[in-house]
Amino acid sequence: MDDLLFPILMIKKMIKKRKEQMFQLNTKIPEAQLIQLQALSKGEACQSCPTCGTRWDLSNQVLTEPIPPTTLASKLLKEAIQNAFDKAQFGGKD
């Protein structure tokens, strides 16, 4: 019995180690950017620009299904941080 239990415990321990530790950042954004974020997070479901009201087609967006705006904000922030770091690391080259 112990021979079977040991590998299972080791696998669980390895999985726990692989999980990336996450940190929370609280920030405030202007209302205009919040509205834009909410529109983008709706994906293709959003039919018009929230700032000017003109019709738009978001079918070219990666998001086809609506997601919570906070999830999209987190994704965008991670990408922006990585891009800024890459620019700094490689001397401003894209």
RAPEDA-V826381 format. One line per field, one symbol per residue. ss: DSSP state (A for helix, B for strand, O for the rest). psi: psi as a letter, one per 30 degrees, with the letter a starting at -180 (. if undefined). Layout:
BEGIN
ss->???
psi->???
END
This chain:
BEGIN
ss->OAAAAAAAAAAAAAAAAAOOOOOOOOOOOOAAAAAAAAAAAOAAAOOBOOOOOOBOOOOOOOOOOOOOAAAAAAAAAAAAAAAAAAAAAOOOOO
psi->eeeeeeeeeeeeeeeeefkkkkkkkklklleeeeeeeeeeffbffkflkfefflkljgfflejfkklkeeeeeeeeeeeeeeeeeeeeeghgk.
END
